[in-house]
Amino acid sequence: MAKIFYDHLVAIDELVIELDSLDAVARQEIINLMDETLHHHVLDTILTHLPQEHHTAFLERFHRSPHDPELLIFLKQYMVIDIENEIRKTSQKIKRNLLSAVKKSKHTSLR
């Protein structure tokens, strides 16, 4: 999992804890899938709220330096919403769904 500028807004610790009973390889695969899922949803949220004329500039900057905290400043200057709050809301929703799926899977595997 590479460091990304919005990581402080999207913590997956509570999801990782639910995976403690898995072997290391399976656990890491699921963590990677969760991370990718969250990443895609966060980028969708960003691009949904960022005016289209700024998409290319944002994506080029993001591709060059995904960890750069200046990306959040870039987004804030072109958005009328609180993008940090939107990222948090999106990630919480997705984490709830993922956590539910993990718990359901655990329950099903115990049968």
PDB file as gemmi writes it, atoms N, CA and C in Angstrom:
CRYST1    1.000    1.000    1.000  90.00  90.00  90.00 P 1                      
ATOM      1  N   MET A   1       0.845  -1.178   0.000  1.00  0.00           N  
ATOM      2  CA  MET A   1       0.000   0.000   0.000  1.00  0.00           C  
ATOM      3  C   MET A   1       0.892   1.245   0.000  1.00  0.00           C  
ATOM      4  N   ALA A   2       0.868   1.931  -1.080  1.00  0.00           N  
ATOM      5  CA  ALA A   2       1.655   3.154  -1.197  1.00  0.00           C  
ATOM      6  C   ALA A   2       0.990   4.273  -0.416  1.00  0.00           C  
ATOM      7  N   LYS A   3       1.773   5.207   0.019  1.00  0.00           N  
ATOM      8  CA  LYS A   3       1.257   6.370   0.736  1.00  0.00           C  
ATOM      9  C   LYS A   3       0.537   7.274  -0.257  1.00  0.00           C  
ATOM     10  N   ILE A   4      -0.666   7.708   0.115  1.00  0.00           N  
ATOM     11  CA  ILE A   4      -1.472   8.560  -0.750  1.00  0.00           C  
ATOM     12  C   ILE A   4      -1.914   9.780   0.056  1.00  0.00           C  
ATOM     13  N   PHE A   5      -2.084  10.890  -0.606  1.00  0.00           N  
ATOM     14  CA  PHE A   5      -2.344  12.165   0.063  1.00  0.00           C  
ATOM     15  C   PHE A   5      -3.567  12.163   0.969  1.00  0.00           C  
ATOM     16  N   TYR A   6      -4.519  11.285   0.765  1.00  0.00           N  
ATOM     17  CA  TYR A   6      -5.734  11.283   1.575  1.00  0.00           C  
ATOM     18  C   TYR A   6      -5.732  10.185   2.649  1.00  0.00           C  
ATOM     19  N   ASP A   7      -4.624   9.485   2.821  1.00  0.00           N  
ATOM     20  CA  ASP A   7      -4.575   8.364   3.768  1.00  0.00           C  
ATOM     21  C   ASP A   7      -5.038   8.741   5.172  1.00  0.00           C  
ATOM     22  N   HIS A   8      -4.731   9.937   5.615  1.00  0.00           N  
ATOM     23  CA  HIS A   8      -5.135  10.344   6.966  1.00  0.00           C  
ATOM     24  C   HIS A   8      -6.652  10.452   7.106  1.00  0.00           C  
ATOM     25  N   LEU A   9      -7.367  10.476   5.992  1.00  0.00           N  
ATOM     26  CA  LEU A   9      -8.824  10.561   6.003  1.00  0.00           C  
ATOM     27  C   LEU A   9      -9.483   9.188   5.878  1.00  0.00           C  
ATOM     28  N   VAL A  10      -8.697   8.173   5.516  1.00  0.00           N  
ATOM     29  CA  VAL A  10      -9.227   6.843   5.201  1.00  0.00           C  
ATOM     30  C   VAL A  10      -8.419   5.788   5.957  1.00  0.00           C  
ATOM     31  N   ALA A  11      -8.748   5.537   7.199  1.00  0.00           N  
ATOM     32  CA  ALA A  11      -8.041   4.514   7.980  1.00  0.00           C  
ATOM     33  C   ALA A  11      -8.774   3.182   7.856  1.00  0.00           C  
ATOM     34  N   ILE A  12      -8.005   2.116   7.623  1.00  0.00           N  
ATOM     35  CA  ILE A  12      -8.650   0.809   7.475  1.00  0.00           C  
ATOM     36  C   ILE A  12      -8.313  -0.138   8.632  1.00  0.00           C  
ATOM     37  N   ASP A  13      -7.833   0.404   9.722  1.00  0.00           N  
ATOM     38  CA  ASP A  13      -7.417  -0.427  10.854  1.00  0.00           C  
ATOM     39  C   ASP A  13      -8.509  -1.373  11.338  1.00  0.00           C  
ATOM     40  N   GLU A  14      -9.744  -0.865  11.458  1.00  0.00           N  
ATOM     41  CA  GLU A  14     -10.820  -1.724  11.960  1.00  0.00           C  
ATOM     42  C   GLU A  14     -11.134  -2.864  11.005  1.00  0.00           C  
ATOM     43  N   LEU A  15     -10.872  -2.665   9.726  1.00  0.00           N  
ATOM     44  CA  LEU A  15     -11.064  -3.748   8.756  1.00  0.00           C  
ATOM     45  C   LEU A  15      -9.960  -4.789   8.887  1.00  0.00           C  
ATOM     46  N   VAL A  16      -8.745  -4.326   9.054  1.00  0.00           N  
ATOM     47  CA  VAL A  16      -7.597  -5.219   9.151  1.00  0.00           C  
ATOM     48  C   VAL A  16      -7.720  -6.114  10.382  1.00  0.00           C  
ATOM     49  N   ILE A  17      -8.219  -5.563  11.471  1.00  0.00           N  
ATOM     50  CA  ILE A  17      -8.392  -6.337  12.704  1.00  0.00           C  
ATOM     51  C   ILE A  17      -9.311  -7.540  12.469  1.00  0.00           C  
ATOM     52  N   GLU A  18     -10.333  -7.347  11.664  1.00  0.00           N  
ATOM     53  CA  GLU A  18     -11.271  -8.440  11.375  1.00  0.00           C  
ATOM     54  C   GLU A  18     -10.620  -9.582  10.604  1.00  0.00           C  
ATOM     55  N   LEU A  19      -9.466  -9.334  10.025  1.00  0.00           N  
ATOM     56  CA  LEU A  19      -8.800 -10.344   9.201  1.00  0.00           C  
ATOM     57  C   LEU A  19      -7.705 -11.097   9.940  1.00  0.00           C  
ATOM     58  N   ASP A  20      -7.561 -10.833  11.221  1.00  0.00           N  
ATOM     59  CA  ASP A  20      -6.467 -11.429  11.997  1.00  0.00           C  
ATOM     60  C   ASP A  20      -6.448 -12.952  11.980  1.00  0.00           C  
ATOM     61  N   SER A  21      -7.592 -13.575  11.804  1.00  0.00           N  
ATOM     62  CA  SER A  21      -7.642 -15.039  11.867  1.00  0.00           C  
ATOM     63  C   SER A  21      -7.182 -15.711  10.563  1.00  0.00           C  
ATOM     64  N   LEU A  22      -6.969 -14.934   9.529  1.00  0.00           N  
ATOM     65  CA  LEU A  22      -6.562 -15.497   8.237  1.00  0.00           C  
ATOM     66  C   LEU A  22      -5.059 -15.716   8.174  1.00  0.00           C  
ATOM     67  N   ASP A  23      -4.641 -16.612   7.265  1.00  0.00           N  
ATOM     68  CA  ASP A  23      -3.203 -16.782   7.070  1.00  0.00           C  
ATOM     69  C   ASP A  23      -2.649 -15.516   6.404  1.00  0.00           C  
ATOM     70  N   ALA A  24      -1.360 -15.317   6.515  1.00  0.00           N  
ATOM     71  CA  ALA A  24      -0.724 -14.064   6.085  1.00  0.00           C  
ATOM     72  C   ALA A  24      -0.964 -13.738   4.616  1.00  0.00           C  
ATOM     73  N   VAL A  25      -0.902 -14.732   3.753  1.00  0.00           N  
ATOM     74  CA  VAL A  25      -1.061 -14.486   2.315  1.00  0.00           C  
ATOM     75  C   VAL A  25      -2.493 -14.046   2.005  1.00  0.00           C  
ATOM     76  N   ALA A  26      -3.473 -14.782   2.502  1.00  0.00           N  
ATOM     77  CA  ALA A  26      -4.881 -14.433   2.259  1.00  0.00           C  
ATOM     78  C   ALA A  26      -5.208 -13.074   2.861  1.00  0.00           C  
ATOM     79  N   ARG A  27      -4.700 -12.848   4.063  1.00  0.00           N  
ATOM     80  CA  ARG A  27      -4.936 -11.569   4.752  1.00  0.00           C  
ATOM     81  C   ARG A  27      -4.416 -10.407   3.905  1.00  0.00           C  
ATOM     82  N   GLN A  28      -3.198 -10.532   3.388  1.00  0.00           N  
ATOM     83  CA  GLN A  28      -2.609  -9.451   2.596  1.00  0.00           C  
ATOM     84  C   GLN A  28      -3.364  -9.240   1.295  1.00  0.00           C  
ATOM     85  N   GLU A  29      -3.810 -10.320   0.670  1.00  0.00           N  
ATOM     86  CA  GLU A  29      -4.593 -10.191  -0.564  1.00  0.00           C  
ATOM     87  C   GLU A  29      -5.884  -9.424  -0.311  1.00  0.00           C  
ATOM     88  N   ILE A  30      -6.559  -9.749   0.783  1.00  0.00           N  
ATOM     89  CA  ILE A  30      -7.817  -9.068   1.104  1.00  0.00           C  
ATOM     90  C   ILE A  30      -7.570  -7.612   1.469  1.00  0.00           C  
ATOM     91  N   ILE A  31      -6.507  -7.345   2.210  1.00  0.00           N  
ATOM     92  CA  ILE A  31      -6.168  -5.954   2.554  1.00  0.00           C  
ATOM     93  C   ILE A  31      -5.908  -5.156   1.279  1.00  0.00           C  
ATOM     94  N   ASN A  32      -5.181  -5.746   0.337  1.00  0.00           N  
ATOM     95  CA  ASN A  32      -4.904  -5.065  -0.933  1.00  0.00           C  
ATOM     96  C   ASN A  32      -6.196  -4.782  -1.696  1.00  0.00           C  
ATOM     97  N   LEU A  33      -7.101  -5.754  -1.730  1.00  0.00           N  
ATOM     98  CA  LEU A  33      -8.390  -5.556  -2.400  1.00  0.00           C  
ATOM     99  C   LEU A  33      -9.203  -4.448  -1.725  1.00  0.00           C  
ATOM    100  N   MET A  34      -9.207  -4.434  -0.407  1.00  0.00           N  
ATOM    101  CA  MET A  34      -9.921  -3.385   0.332  1.00  0.00           C  
ATOM    102  C   MET A  34      -9.320  -2.018   0.029  1.00  0.00           C  
ATOM    103  N   ASP A  35      -8.006  -1.968   0.030  1.00  0.00           N  
ATOM    104  CA  ASP A  35      -7.306  -0.713  -0.247  1.00  0.00           C  
ATOM    105  C   ASP A  35      -7.628  -0.216  -1.653  1.00  0.00           C  
ATOM    106  N   GLU A  36      -7.609  -1.117  -2.626  1.00  0.00           N  
ATOM    107  CA  GLU A  36      -7.935  -0.749  -4.012  1.00  0.00           C  
ATOM    108  C   GLU A  36      -9.390  -0.293  -4.134  1.00  0.00           C  
ATOM    109  N   THR A  37     -10.284  -0.989  -3.463  1.00  0.00           N  
ATOM    110  CA  THR A  37     -11.704  -0.625  -3.502  1.00  0.00           C  
ATOM    111  C   THR A  37     -11.909   0.774  -2.940  1.00  0.00           C  
ATOM    112  N   LEU A  38     -11.330   1.027  -1.788  1.00  0.00           N  
ATOM    113  CA  LEU A  38     -11.441   2.362  -1.189  1.00  0.00           C  
ATOM    114  C   LEU A  38     -10.834   3.419  -2.101  1.00  0.00           C  
ATOM    115  N   HIS A  39      -9.681   3.107  -2.668  1.00  0.00           N  
ATOM    116  CA  HIS A  39      -8.996   4.058  -3.549  1.00  0.00           C  
ATOM    117  C   HIS A  39      -9.884   4.434  -4.741  1.00  0.00           C  
ATOM    118  N   HIS A  40     -10.495   3.455  -5.372  1.00  0.00           N  
ATOM    119  CA  HIS A  40     -11.344   3.730  -6.531  1.00  0.00           C  
ATOM    120  C   HIS A  40     -12.558   4.582  -6.141  1.00  0.00           C  
ATOM    121  N   HIS A  41     -13.135   4.278  -5.000  1.00  0.00           N  
ATOM    122  CA  HIS A  41     -14.291   5.062  -4.557  1.00  0.00           C  
ATOM    123  C   HIS A  41     -13.898   6.490  -4.173  1.00  0.00           C  
ATOM    124  N   VAL A  42     -12.739   6.649  -3.549  1.00  0.00           N  
ATOM    125  CA  VAL A  42     -12.278   7.998  -3.187  1.00  0.00           C  
ATOM    126  C   VAL A  42     -11.988   8.798  -4.455  1.00  0.00           C  
ATOM    127  N   LEU A  43     -11.306   8.202  -5.416  1.00  0.00           N  
ATOM    128  CA  LEU A  43     -11.040   8.919  -6.669  1.00  0.00           C  
ATOM    129  C   LEU A  43     -12.333   9.274  -7.387  1.00  0.00           C  
ATOM    130  N   ASP A  44     -13.308   8.374  -7.360  1.00  0.00           N  
ATOM    131  CA  ASP A  44     -14.610   8.671  -7.957  1.00  0.00           C  
ATOM    132  C   ASP A  44     -15.259   9.866  -7.264  1.00  0.00           C  
ATOM    133  N   THR A  45     -15.190   9.901  -5.950  1.00  0.00           N  
ATOM    134  CA  THR A  45     -15.747  11.030  -5.190  1.00  0.00           C  
ATOM    135  C   THR A  45     -15.049  12.329  -5.579  1.00  0.00           C  
ATOM    136  N   ILE A  46     -13.740  12.284  -5.656  1.00  0.00           N  
ATOM    137  CA  ILE A  46     -12.970  13.482  -6.012  1.00  0.00           C  
ATOM    138  C   ILE A  46     -13.359  13.957  -7.409  1.00  0.00           C  
ATOM    139  N   LEU A  47     -13.352  13.053  -8.373  1.00  0.00           N  
ATOM    140  CA  LEU A  47     -13.635  13.450  -9.753  1.00  0.00           C  
ATOM    141  C   LEU A  47     -15.099  13.852  -9.954  1.00  0.00           C  
ATOM    142  N   THR A  48     -15.984  13.320  -9.144  1.00  0.00           N  
ATOM    143  CA  THR A  48     -17.392  13.714  -9.216  1.00  0.00           C  
ATOM    144  C   THR A  48     -17.568  15.180  -8.795  1.00  0.00           C  
ATOM    145  N   HIS A  49     -16.807  15.591  -7.801  1.00  0.00           N  
ATOM    146  CA  HIS A  49     -16.975  16.946  -7.260  1.00  0.00           C  
ATOM    147  C   HIS A  49     -16.006  17.975  -7.841  1.00  0.00           C  
ATOM    148  N   LEU A  50     -14.957  17.516  -8.474  1.00  0.00           N  
ATOM    149  CA  LEU A  50     -13.989  18.428  -9.092  1.00  0.00           C  
ATOM    150  C   LEU A  50     -14.503  18.814 -10.471  1.00  0.00           C  
ATOM    151  N   PRO A  51     -14.568  20.113 -10.760  1.00  0.00           N  
ATOM    152  CA  PRO A  51     -15.005  20.517 -12.102  1.00  0.00           C  
ATOM    153  C   PRO A  51     -14.145  19.817 -13.170  1.00  0.00           C  
ATOM    154  N   GLN A  52     -14.806  19.383 -14.221  1.00  0.00           N  
ATOM    155  CA  GLN A  52     -14.157  18.567 -15.247  1.00  0.00           C  
ATOM    156  C   GLN A  52     -12.922  19.235 -15.859  1.00  0.00           C  
ATOM    157  N   GLU A  53     -12.919  20.536 -15.961  1.00  0.00           N  
ATOM    158  CA  GLU A  53     -11.766  21.211 -16.573  1.00  0.00           C  
ATOM    159  C   GLU A  53     -10.486  21.074 -15.738  1.00  0.00           C  
ATOM    160  N   HIS A  54     -10.605  20.572 -14.491  1.00  0.00           N  
ATOM    161  CA  HIS A  54      -9.432  20.396 -13.629  1.00  0.00           C  
ATOM    162  C   HIS A  54      -9.038  18.923 -13.470  1.00  0.00           C  
ATOM    163  N   HIS A  55      -9.787  18.020 -14.099  1.00  0.00           N  
ATOM    164  CA  HIS A  55      -9.497  16.591 -13.975  1.00  0.00           C  
ATOM    165  C   HIS A  55      -8.095  16.247 -14.464  1.00  0.00           C  
ATOM    166  N   THR A  56      -7.736  16.696 -15.651  1.00  0.00           N  
ATOM    167  CA  THR A  56      -6.433  16.347 -16.221  1.00  0.00           C  
ATOM    168  C   THR A  56      -5.290  16.846 -15.346  1.00  0.00           C  
ATOM    169  N   ALA A  57      -5.385  18.087 -14.902  1.00  0.00           N  
ATOM    170  CA  ALA A  57      -4.319  18.641 -14.053  1.00  0.00           C  
ATOM    171  C   ALA A  57      -4.202  17.847 -12.754  1.00  0.00           C  
ATOM    172  N   PHE A  58      -5.334  17.528 -12.142  1.00  0.00           N  
ATOM    173  CA  PHE A  58      -5.307  16.751 -10.905  1.00  0.00           C  
ATOM    174  C   PHE A  58      -4.699  15.374 -11.146  1.00  0.00           C  
ATOM    175  N   LEU A  59      -5.177  14.680 -12.165  1.00  0.00           N  
ATOM    176  CA  LEU A  59      -4.702  13.320 -12.422  1.00  0.00           C  
ATOM    177  C   LEU A  59      -3.220  13.294 -12.778  1.00  0.00           C  
ATOM    178  N   GLU A  60      -2.751  14.281 -13.501  1.00  0.00           N  
ATOM    179  CA  GLU A  60      -1.316  14.351 -13.817  1.00  0.00           C  
ATOM    180  C   GLU A  60      -0.499  14.555 -12.544  1.00  0.00           C  
ATOM    181  N   ARG A  61      -0.952  15.472 -11.689  1.00  0.00           N  
ATOM    182  CA  ARG A  61      -0.251  15.716 -10.419  1.00  0.00           C  
ATOM    183  C   ARG A  61      -0.296  14.478  -9.539  1.00  0.00           C  
ATOM    184  N   PHE A  62      -1.454  13.843  -9.483  1.00  0.00           N  
ATOM    185  CA  PHE A  62      -1.620  12.641  -8.664  1.00  0.00           C  
ATOM    186  C   PHE A  62      -0.710  11.516  -9.167  1.00  0.00           C  
ATOM    187  N   HIS A  63      -0.660  11.326 -10.469  1.00  0.00           N  
ATOM    188  CA  HIS A  63       0.176  10.283 -11.053  1.00  0.00           C  
ATOM    189  C   HIS A  63       1.657  10.533 -10.755  1.00  0.00           C  
ATOM    190  N   ARG A  64       2.062  11.780 -10.827  1.00  0.00           N  
ATOM    191  CA  ARG A  64       3.452  12.154 -10.576  1.00  0.00           C  
ATOM    192  C   ARG A  64       3.846  11.958  -9.112  1.00  0.00           C  
ATOM    193  N   SER A  65       2.919  12.317  -8.211  1.00  0.00           N  
ATOM    194  CA  SER A  65       3.269  12.322  -6.790  1.00  0.00           C  
ATOM    195  C   SER A  65       2.026  12.067  -5.928  1.00  0.00           C  
ATOM    196  N   PRO A  66       1.585  10.812  -5.843  1.00  0.00           N  
ATOM    197  CA  PRO A  66       0.334  10.504  -5.135  1.00  0.00           C  
ATOM    198  C   PRO A  66       0.351  10.804  -3.638  1.00  0.00           C  
ATOM    199  N   HIS A  67       1.519  10.934  -3.060  1.00  0.00           N  
ATOM    200  CA  HIS A  67       1.627  11.202  -1.626  1.00  0.00           C  
ATOM    201  C   HIS A  67       1.634  12.699  -1.298  1.00  0.00           C  
ATOM    202  N   ASP A  68       1.744  13.552  -2.294  1.00  0.00           N  
ATOM    203  CA  ASP A  68       1.920  14.993  -2.096  1.00  0.00           C  
ATOM    204  C   ASP A  68       0.713  15.627  -1.396  1.00  0.00           C  
ATOM    205  N   PRO A  69       0.896  16.149  -0.174  1.00  0.00           N  
ATOM    206  CA  PRO A  69      -0.213  16.786   0.549  1.00  0.00           C  
ATOM    207  C   PRO A  69      -0.752  18.034  -0.159  1.00  0.00           C  
ATOM    208  N   GLU A  70       0.022  18.583  -1.082  1.00  0.00           N  
ATOM    209  CA  GLU A  70      -0.430  19.744  -1.848  1.00  0.00           C  
ATOM    210  C   GLU A  70      -1.629  19.404  -2.745  1.00  0.00           C  
ATOM    211  N   LEU A  71      -1.827  18.137  -3.025  1.00  0.00           N  
ATOM    212  CA  LEU A  71      -2.976  17.726  -3.841  1.00  0.00           C  
ATOM    213  C   LEU A  71      -4.291  18.099  -3.161  1.00  0.00           C  
ATOM    214  N   LEU A  72      -4.332  17.991  -1.855  1.00  0.00           N  
ATOM    215  CA  LEU A  72      -5.543  18.360  -1.129  1.00  0.00           C  
ATOM    216  C   LEU A  72      -5.780  19.866  -1.240  1.00  0.00           C  
ATOM    217  N   ILE A  73      -4.728  20.630  -1.191  1.00  0.00           N  
ATOM    218  CA  ILE A  73      -4.834  22.084  -1.357  1.00  0.00           C  
ATOM    219  C   ILE A  73      -5.320  22.404  -2.771  1.00  0.00           C  
ATOM    220  N   PHE A  74      -4.775  21.709  -3.761  1.00  0.00           N  
ATOM    221  CA  PHE A  74      -5.209  21.874  -5.149  1.00  0.00           C  
ATOM    222  C   PHE A  74      -6.711  21.639  -5.255  1.00  0.00           C  
ATOM    223  N   LEU A  75      -7.193  20.534  -4.673  1.00  0.00           N  
ATOM    224  CA  LEU A  75      -8.620  20.202  -4.754  1.00  0.00           C  
ATOM    225  C   LEU A  75      -9.481  21.257  -4.074  1.00  0.00           C  
ATOM    226  N   LYS A  76      -9.048  21.694  -2.919  1.00  0.00           N  
ATOM    227  CA  LYS A  76      -9.839  22.670  -2.154  1.00  0.00           C  
ATOM    228  C   LYS A  76     -10.026  23.979  -2.904  1.00  0.00           C  
ATOM    229  N   GLN A  77      -9.063  24.357  -3.712  1.00  0.00           N  
ATOM    230  CA  GLN A  77      -9.192  25.637  -4.401  1.00  0.00           C  
ATOM    231  C   GLN A  77     -10.197  25.598  -5.550  1.00  0.00           C  
ATOM    232  N   TYR A  78     -10.571  24.399  -5.997  1.00  0.00           N  
ATOM    233  CA  TYR A  78     -11.512  24.290  -7.113  1.00  0.00           C  
ATOM    234  C   TYR A  78     -12.867  23.681  -6.740  1.00  0.00           C  
ATOM    235  N   MET A  79     -13.042  23.359  -5.476  1.00  0.00           N  
ATOM    236  CA  MET A  79     -14.291  22.717  -5.054  1.00  0.00           C  
ATOM    237  C   MET A  79     -15.087  23.615  -4.120  1.00  0.00           C  
ATOM    238  N   VAL A  80     -16.399  23.516  -4.242  1.00  0.00           N  
ATOM    239  CA  VAL A  80     -17.277  24.295  -3.360  1.00  0.00           C  
ATOM    240  C   VAL A  80     -17.702  23.475  -2.140  1.00  0.00           C  
ATOM    241  N   ILE A  81     -17.426  22.166  -2.160  1.00  0.00           N  
ATOM    242  CA  ILE A  81     -17.755  21.310  -1.024  1.00  0.00           C  
ATOM    243  C   ILE A  81     -16.508  21.088  -0.173  1.00  0.00           C  
ATOM    244  N   ASP A  82     -16.703  20.543   1.004  1.00  0.00           N  
ATOM    245  CA  ASP A  82     -15.588  20.166   1.871  1.00  0.00           C  
ATOM    246  C   ASP A  82     -15.126  18.774   1.429  1.00  0.00           C  
ATOM    247  N   ILE A  83     -14.097  18.720   0.602  1.00  0.00           N  
ATOM    248  CA  ILE A  83     -13.662  17.453   0.015  1.00  0.00           C  
ATOM    249  C   ILE A  83     -13.129  16.493   1.067  1.00  0.00           C  
ATOM    250  N   GLU A  84     -12.527  16.997   2.109  1.00  0.00           N  
ATOM    251  CA  GLU A  84     -12.054  16.108   3.172  1.00  0.00           C  
ATOM    252  C   GLU A  84     -13.233  15.374   3.811  1.00  0.00           C  
ATOM    253  N   ASN A  85     -14.299  16.094   4.071  1.00  0.00           N  
ATOM    254  CA  ASN A  85     -15.492  15.496   4.656  1.00  0.00           C  
ATOM    255  C   ASN A  85     -16.113  14.485   3.683  1.00  0.00           C  
ATOM    256  N   GLU A  86     -16.149  14.807   2.402  1.00  0.00           N  
ATOM    257  CA  GLU A  86     -16.704  13.887   1.399  1.00  0.00           C  
ATOM    258  C   GLU A  86     -15.882  12.601   1.311  1.00  0.00           C  
ATOM    259  N   ILE A  87     -14.560  12.734   1.377  1.00  0.00           N  
ATOM    260  CA  ILE A  87     -13.694  11.554   1.349  1.00  0.00           C  
ATOM    261  C   ILE A  87     -13.954  10.701   2.585  1.00  0.00           C  
ATOM    262  N   ARG A  88     -14.070  11.348   3.745  1.00  0.00           N  
ATOM    263  CA  ARG A  88     -14.371  10.607   4.978  1.00  0.00           C  
ATOM    264  C   ARG A  88     -15.708   9.875   4.872  1.00  0.00           C  
ATOM    265  N   LYS A  89     -16.736  10.574   4.388  1.00  0.00           N  
ATOM    266  CA  LYS A  89     -18.063   9.958   4.264  1.00  0.00           C  
ATOM    267  C   LYS A  89     -18.025   8.766   3.302  1.00  0.00           C  
ATOM    268  N   THR A  90     -17.383   8.950   2.171  1.00  0.00           N  
ATOM    269  CA  THR A  90     -17.270   7.863   1.199  1.00  0.00           C  
ATOM    270  C   THR A  90     -16.545   6.675   1.807  1.00  0.00           C  
ATOM    271  N   SER A  91     -15.424   6.933   2.455  1.00  0.00           N  
ATOM    272  CA  SER A  91     -14.634   5.831   3.006  1.00  0.00           C  
ATOM    273  C   SER A  91     -15.394   5.126   4.132  1.00  0.00           C  
ATOM    274  N   GLN A  92     -16.114   5.861   4.945  1.00  0.00           N  
ATOM    275  CA  GLN A  92     -16.888   5.225   6.017  1.00  0.00           C  
ATOM    276  C   GLN A  92     -17.968   4.309   5.438  1.00  0.00           C  
ATOM    277  N   LYS A  93     -18.634   4.763   4.400  1.00  0.00           N  
ATOM    278  CA  LYS A  93     -19.671   3.952   3.762  1.00  0.00           C  
ATOM    279  C   LYS A  93     -19.063   2.670   3.183  1.00  0.00           C  
ATOM    280  N   ILE A  94     -17.969   2.806   2.466  1.00  0.00           N  
ATOM    281  CA  ILE A  94     -17.331   1.652   1.841  1.00  0.00           C  
ATOM    282  C   ILE A  94     -16.770   0.711   2.909  1.00  0.00           C  
ATOM    283  N   LYS A  95     -16.191   1.265   3.961  1.00  0.00           N  
ATOM    284  CA  LYS A  95     -15.660   0.426   5.035  1.00  0.00           C  
ATOM    285  C   LYS A  95     -16.776  -0.351   5.721  1.00  0.00           C  
ATOM    286  N   ARG A  96     -17.929   0.274   5.930  1.00  0.00           N  
ATOM    287  CA  ARG A  96     -19.079  -0.448   6.512  1.00  0.00           C  
ATOM    288  C   ARG A  96     -19.466  -1.624   5.620  1.00  0.00           C  
ATOM    289  N   ASN A  97     -19.528  -1.385   4.318  1.00  0.00           N  
ATOM    290  CA  ASN A  97     -19.876  -2.450   3.376  1.00  0.00           C  
ATOM    291  C   ASN A  97     -18.842  -3.571   3.387  1.00  0.00           C  
ATOM    292  N   LEU A  98     -17.571  -3.204   3.401  1.00  0.00           N  
ATOM    293  CA  LEU A  98     -16.502  -4.202   3.418  1.00  0.00           C  
ATOM    294  C   LEU A  98     -16.513  -4.993   4.720  1.00  0.00           C  
ATOM    295  N   LEU A  99     -16.697  -4.292   5.826  1.00  0.00           N  
ATOM    296  CA  LEU A  99     -16.734  -4.951   7.131  1.00  0.00           C  
ATOM    297  C   LEU A  99     -17.905  -5.929   7.198  1.00  0.00           C  
ATOM    298  N   SER A 100     -19.029  -5.525   6.682  1.00  0.00           N  
ATOM    299  CA  SER A 100     -20.196  -6.390   6.639  1.00  0.00           C  
ATOM    300  C   SER A 100     -19.905  -7.638   5.804  1.00  0.00           C  
ATOM    301  N   ALA A 101     -19.259  -7.455   4.669  1.00  0.00           N  
ATOM    302  CA  ALA A 101     -18.919  -8.586   3.798  1.00  0.00           C  
ATOM    303  C   ALA A 101     -17.942  -9.538   4.484  1.00  0.00           C  
ATOM    304  N   VAL A 102     -16.963  -8.974   5.189  1.00  0.00           N  
ATOM    305  CA  VAL A 102     -15.983  -9.814   5.898  1.00  0.00           C  
ATOM    306  C   VAL A 102     -16.685 -10.611   6.995  1.00  0.00           C  
ATOM    307  N   LYS A 103     -17.538  -9.953   7.768  1.00  0.00           N  
ATOM    308  CA  LYS A 103     -18.247 -10.638   8.850  1.00  0.00           C  
ATOM    309  C   LYS A 103     -19.186 -11.706   8.298  1.00  0.00           C  
ATOM    310  N   LYS A 104     -19.861 -11.391   7.209  1.00  0.00           N  
ATOM    311  CA  LYS A 104     -20.755 -12.359   6.586  1.00  0.00           C  
ATOM    312  C   LYS A 104     -19.955 -13.568   6.093  1.00  0.00           C  
ATOM    313  N   SER A 105     -18.814 -13.312   5.497  1.00  0.00           N  
ATOM    314  CA  SER A 105     -17.954 -14.376   4.994  1.00  0.00           C  
ATOM    315  C   SER A 105     -17.467 -15.253   6.148  1.00  0.00           C  
ATOM    316  N   LYS A 106     -17.092 -14.640   7.257  1.00  0.00           N  
ATOM    317  CA  LYS A 106     -16.631 -15.395   8.430  1.00  0.00           C  
ATOM    318  C   LYS A 106     -17.757 -16.278   8.957  1.00  0.00           C  
ATOM    319  N   HIS A 107     -18.941 -15.699   9.017  1.00  0.00           N  
ATOM    320  CA  HIS A 107     -20.108 -16.431   9.526  1.00  0.00           C  
ATOM    321  C   HIS A 107     -20.432 -17.607   8.606  1.00  0.00           C  
ATOM    322  N   THR A 108     -20.358 -17.380   7.316  1.00  0.00           N  
ATOM    323  CA  THR A 108     -20.664 -18.426   6.330  1.00  0.00           C  
ATOM    324  C   THR A 108     -19.620 -19.543   6.394  1.00  0.00           C  
ATOM    325  N   SER A 109     -18.354 -19.178   6.594  1.00  0.00           N  
ATOM    326  CA  SER A 109     -17.289 -20.183   6.626  1.00  0.00           C  
ATOM    327  C   SER A 109     -17.326 -21.022   7.898  1.00  0.00           C  
ATOM    328  N   LEU A 110     -18.008 -20.556   8.926  1.00  0.00           N  
ATOM    329  CA  LEU A 110     -18.108 -21.310  10.170  1.00  0.00           C  
ATOM    330  C   LEU A 110     -19.177 -22.403  10.098  1.00  0.00           C  
ATOM    331  N   ARG A 111     -20.007 -22.374   9.102  1.00  0.00           N  
ATOM    332  CA  ARG A 111     -21.088 -23.364   8.962  1.00  0.00           C  
ATOM    333  C   ARG A 111     -20.563 -24.696   8.530  1.00  0.00           C  
TER     334      ARG A 111                                                      
END                                                                             
